């Protein structure tokens, strides 16, 4: 396998089930970067699952923890970071991601997101009577924020991870040679 020659950090954003962790791990292996998942880092630091944090402290406190973890992780060098689906809700996260690496929005259809998450009980926002409606509402709210922060938007609908990462490689190499968008203030 040929390693890509990509400088800097790569940050993955998108809704739950878009493939951030799966793609992130494969991308990190391919590029020789270190992989992090912000949700896993929060769990490691607190010693409890995300669902437990939501139950005990609520979403707002979870988002505070997420801001702190992302602020730490973006300061590292040569990492691939898979963020939680709601990380873009906080302006400081969007700013930190944009200012410290290349942001890749992994976008999928509601049907794909539902199929990928329907049996996962560790997704507190989907523990509802109508997960499809919840995903549609989350997509409507967050898609503009993902687009705002993204340097690249990649459709993950019915994509093989190997092919997706190879396609990402080409797009990242092309982007590396292009001038960057200005950082978010």
N, C-alpha and C positions, 0 to 999 in steps of 0.2 A: 504494500500500500504506500502510495506517495503522500508525504505530509505537505499540507498547504503551508505557504510562507505568508502568514498573516500576522501583522503586528497588532498589539493592543488587545482590548477586551471585547467580548461579544456578549450581548445581553438579549435574552429572549423574552418577549412579552406576548400575551394572548390569553384568551379565555381558558378556563379549566377544560382539559381534554384536548387542547389544540396540539399537544405533543411537545411541549417545552422541555420537559425532563428527558424524554426519550431522544429527541433530536439533539438536545444539549449534550447529553452523554456521548452520543455518536460524533457530534461535531468536535467536542473536546478531544476525544481519542484521535480523530483525524488530524487535528491541528496541533496536538501536543500540548494543549492548554489544560489547566486544572478546572474541573467541573464543580460548580456549586448550585444548589437549589435553595432559594431563600426560605421556602417553607420548611425544608429539612433543617436548615440552620436555626430557625426559630425553635423548632422542636428540640434540637440538640441543646440550645442555650437554656430553655425553660424546663426541659425534662418531661414535657407532656405533649400530647398530640394537638394539632391545630383545632380540631373539633372541641377539645376540652377547653382551650383558651376561649373560643367563641362562647361556649356554654357558661363559663365562670365569669369571664371579664367582658364579653361582648365584642362586637366587630370593631368598634372604635379603638378599644385598647389593643386589640390584635394589630390594627393598622399602625398604631404608635410603635409597637414592637417591630413591625415590618420596616418602617422608616429607618429605625436604628440599625437593623441588620443590613439593609441595602446600602445605607451610608458607609458601613464598614466594608462590605464586599466590593463596592465599586472602586475603593482605594487600592485594591490589590492589582497586581499586574498579570497579564497573560491568562485571564480566566474566561470561562464561558459560564454565564449565570442565567439560570432559569428562574424567573420571578413568579410570584403568585399572581393569579389572574386579576386580582384587584389592586396590585401594586401601583398601577397608573392613576388610581383615584387621588392620590396625594401629589400635589404639585412638586414637592421636594423630591419625591422619587423620580418623577419624569425628568426633572432638572438634573439630578445625579446620574441617571442612566444616560441621558443625552450628552452630558458633558464629560463622561469618562469612558466611552466606548461606542461601538456600532450597535444600534438597536435593531433587532429583527422581530417583526410582528408575524407570528404564526397564526394564520387565519383559517378557520374551518367553518363549514355549514353547521347550522343548529342540529340537523339530523346526525352528522358525524360526531359532534360534541356530545349529544345525548347518548349515542351508541357507545361512546368511549367512557362515559361517566356513570351510566345507569346502575351499575352494580357496586359502585364505590361508596361505601358508607362514611368515608372520611372527608366528604365534601359538604361542610355544614350548610352552605347556601342552597344546596340541592335537596336537602331533607325537607321537602315540601310535597303537597298533594299533586302539583303539576310542574315537574322539573323542566319540561319543554318550555312552558311559559316563562319560568324563571330564567332559563338560558337566553330566551329571546329578549327579555327585559335587560339582562346583563349585557348582551351584545349591543343592544340599542344605546345603552348608557356608555359603554366602554369603547366601542369601535372607534369613535372620533378621537378618543384619547390615545389609543394604540397608534392610530394613523398619524397623530400629531407628533409623537415621539419617535416613530420608526424611520430608520434609514432605508430599510428594505421591508417589503410586505411579501410574504410567501404563503401561497395557498397550500394547506396540508390535507385538503379533502382527498380521500382515497389515494394517498401518496405512500409509496414504499419508503421507509426511512433511509435506506441506502441511496436511492435515487434522489430523494429530497436533499440529503446532505451533499451529494455530488453537485446538484443544481445550485445549492447555497454556496458551495465552494466557488463556482464560476462567478456568481453574482458578487461575492465578497472580494474576489480578486479584482474584478472590474471596478468595484466601489473604492478599493484601496488606491487605485490610480486616479480616481476622480476627486475634485475638491469637496471637502466636507461642508454640510450645511452649518450655518452658524449655531452656536450653543444656545440653549434656552436661558433667558435671563431670570 
